Amino acid sequence: MTSIVIPAHNEGRVIGRLLDALLADTPASGPDIVVVCNGCTDDTARVAGARGPRVRVVEIPTPSKHTALRVGDEHARGFPRLYVDADVVVGAADVRALVAALAGSPELLAAAPGRDVPLAGCAWPVRAYYRVWQRLPAVREGLFGRGVIAVSESGHARIAALPPLMADDLAASQAFGPGERRVVEAARVVVRPPRTWSDLVRRRIRAATSSAEFERFQASQRDGSSASTPEQATAAPSARTGTADLRALLRARPQLLPGVVVFVVAALAARRGARKAIRNEDFSTWLRDESSRQG
């Protein structure tokens, strides 16, 4: 049986649309859906529980995504297993496409859906930023930034060994070599971007902080020579965007110059904003944008 684990912290406004999409056109026997409400002070548990017995709700007092994922694993019943953020939308047919991809390729350990980012209603700098971001090679090829990752039982063993990291989806993506992970474009997930510039910067500060933590983890892994497979050892060392990526994008699409300028400004603002957290090794404060959760 396919299991879906959804960690949710104060997601009462949006989790209903995800659960409705997952439950549509599916038999009563599955998939197995576990919502782990972690440290919620809103009606997340009530909204999830209102979807009936096909959704099992587990409540824990600690507001921690990593803890919620581990608790979800304890309650989940089968494989393949999907980890889904509560603020995205992925449908039952998309889940089936991910499961089919894992079943059809024994060497495939992890998969994620193609990403749709609706930009209507976003401020123009946000739209410009995402038109560049979505075209970057690491963003197109990585499993991160999608809010959904599906793993086989062997793939689960790989990510279960990871320590708690803010960049949990990036760490999960980088845990697999190119031949072990795949973006399944036939499956789609809707990832709602921040609508305002200030919320975009908040999200990018969080990304910069989490990337710094992840790179420290990578450095410790290299020092300990702890890559468990040749595929892992040859995986891309970082998902950071370099100037070469931006130059190549401009050569191919010179009309994106305004967006590249916005992208660089956002990156510099995020770097400045993340300095204090990185200096203090504060990798637990979650800067959440609320504008992406409107409507």
N, C-alpha and C positions, 0 to 999 in steps of 0.2 A: 504494500500500500504506500502510495506517495504521501509524505508528510510535509506540511507547510508550517513553519514557525514564524510568528509575527511578533517581534518585540514592540511594545507600544507604551510610550510615556506621554500622557496627556494628549492623546490623538482623537478625542471624542468627535471633533469636527469633521475628520476625514476618513476614519477607519471604516465607516459604513460603506462608502463607495468602493473601497477595496474588497471588502467581504462580499458585497453584492456581486461584484464581477467574478470573484472566485467561485461563488456558489451557483452562478447561472449555468444552466445546461450541464449539470453534473449529477451523477447518480447519488442516491442516499447513502451508498456505501463508501463514498470517498469524494475527494481526498480528505485525509486527516488534517484538520486545521487547529492549531494551538495558538491562541493569543496570550502573550505574557504581558500583563499590565504591570509595569514596574514603577513604583513610586507615584502612581497617578493620584491627582487631586481633583480630576474632572470626572466626566461620565463615560470614559472609555470602556470600562468593564460592562456598564449597562448597555451601551450601544452594541458592543460585540456580542454580549449574551442574548440580546434581542433577536439575533439571527438564528436562534434555535439550537438544537442539540448537535448539529453538524459542526458547530464552532465550540471548542472547549476553551474556557477562560480560566487562566491561572493568574492569581494576584500575588505580587511580592512587594514588600515595603521599600526595597532599595531602588532608587532611580538610576539604574545602570543597564545599558544595552548589553554589555558583555555578560553580566549575570543573567539577564533575561534570556539570552541565547542559550546559555548552559542549562537553565531551568527548562527552557523549551525542548532541548534535547532529551532531558530526563522524561518528559511527558510524550514526546513524539513516538509514533508506533512503527514507522517504516522508512524505506528508501525506494527511490531517490528522495532526497530531502531538500526542500527549498527554504531559504531564509529571505523574508520579504519585509521591507520597511513599510510601516503603516501608512505613510503619506504618499505612496505611489499607487498606480492602478495597473494591475495585470489580470488578464482574464483566464478562465478555465481552459480555453483552447490554447492559450499561450503556455500554460503550465504543461499541457499534454505535449506540445511541441518540444519543450525542454526535456521532458522525461523521455520522449522518443529518441532525441539526439543522444542522450546518455546510454540508452538501451542499445542503440544501433552501432555504437563505437566503443568496444571494450577498453581502448586506450584513453578514452575521454573520461576525465574525472570531474570536471566542472564545466558548467555552461551558464550563460546569461542571455537575456533577450536583447533584441535591438531596442534602441532608446528613441522615444518621441518626446520632444520638449516643446510644449505649446507656448509660444511667445506672445500671443494676443493678450493685451492688457498690461504688458510689461513696459517699463520706462525704456526709452530708446537706447540708453547706454547698456541696459541689461540685454536687449535684443542684439545689439552689436557684439557684446561680449560672447554670447552663446553661439552666434553664427561662426565665430572663430573657434571657440572651445570645442564645438562638436566635430570640427574638421581636423583636429590634431591627431596624429597617429596613435599616441598612447591612449587617448580618449576613445578612439574608434575601436581599438583592438583589445583594450583591457576590460575586465569584468566589473571594474569599480564604477561608481557614479551612476548605477542603474537601479539600485535599491532591491535587486533580485539576484540571487545566485543559487543555482541548483547543483547538488553534488551527489555522486554515487556513494556507496558505503565506503569504498576505498578513499574517495575524495574527502569524505567527512573525517576519516581518521587523520588525514593530512592537516585540515584546518583546526581540528579539535586540539591539536598540539600547540597552536599559536597562543602567545600570551595575550592578556587584555590590552588592546591598542585602540586609540581613538579612530585611526584609519583602518577599521576592521575589514571593510570591503576591499581596500587597496592591498592589505596584507593577504587576504584570501586570494585575490587575483594573482599576486606575485608568488604565492605558494606553489603555483602550477606552471610548468613549462609550456611553451607554445603548442606542443603537440598534445598537451593534457587538458587544455582549456579551449573554449570556443564561444564566440558570440553567435547565437542562433537568430538570424535576421527574420526568420519566419515567425518567431515569437516576438511580441512587442510589449513594452512597458511605457506607461506615461509617467514621466518625471516632471513635476511642476517646478519651474524655476522661481526664484524670488522675483517679486514684481518691482521692487524699488532698488535704487543704487545702494542705499545704506544697508539693506538686507543682503544684497549681493556681496558687499564688502565684508559683512559679518560672516557670511558663509565662506568666503575666501580666506579670512583670517583663521577660521576653524580648519580649513584645508591646509593652510601653511603650517599651522601648529601641529596638526596630526602627521603631516609629511615629515616634519623634523623628528618627531618621535619615531616614526617608522624607519627613517634612515639611521637613527641611532640603533634601533633593533637590528637592521641589516648589517651594520658595522660590527655589532657584537657577534652576529652569526658568522660573518666572514672570519673574524678573529678566532672563533672557536672551530672553524672549518666544519660547520654542522649541517651543511646542505645534505639532505638525505638521499637525493637522487641526482644523476647527471642533468636531468631536465631542469631541476631546481637551480643547479649551479650555473646554468647558462641562461636563466630567465633574466629579463631586463632588470638592471639594478635599481632603476628609479622610474617613476612616472612623471617626473618634473618636465616641464616644457622648456626647451632651450631656444636660444636665438636662431639656431639653424632650422628648427622646426618652423618658426615664424617666417624666416626668409624664404623657405621652400614654399610655404603657403602663399606668400605674396607673389612669388614668381608665377605660381599656377593661377592665382586669382588676385590680380592687382586691385580689383574693386573692393577688396576687403581691408584696404589700408586704414580707413577710419575705425573699423572693428579691432584691428591689431593695436592701434593706439589706445583704444579703450581697454583692451586686454592687458597691455603693459601697465597702464595706470592702475588698474585693479590689482595686478600682481604686486606692484610697488606698495600700494596702500595696505595690502594684506601682509606683506613682509614687515612693514613698520608696525602694524597692529599686533603681529604675533611675537614681536621681540620680547616683551615682558613675560608672556606665558612660557616661552622657550627658555628664557634666562632663569625663571623660577621653577622650571620643569613642571609646569602646571598643564598636564595633559588630560585633565578630567573635566574642566569647565567647558560645557557644550554651548557654543554660541548658536542659538537656533533662530532662523528667520521665520517670522509669523506670516509674512505676506504670501508665501507660497501655499499657505493653508487656508486662504480665504476662498469661500465659494465652493 
